[in-house]
Amino acid sequence: MSRITTTFAKYPRTFWVANTIELLERWAWYGFFMIFSISLFHL
């Protein structure tokens, strides 16, 4: 096993799922405000 594979295997699957969901949630949050602010300036 490579070093990266052993690092991934150290943590349970739910850890990676929760972190992935957190990243998607942050991107959606900041993306909303980015689109909202751009749409306000184009009115």
Secondary structure, 3 states (H helix, E strand, C coil): CCHHHHHHHHCCHHHHHHHHHHHHHHHHHHHHHHHHHHHHHCC
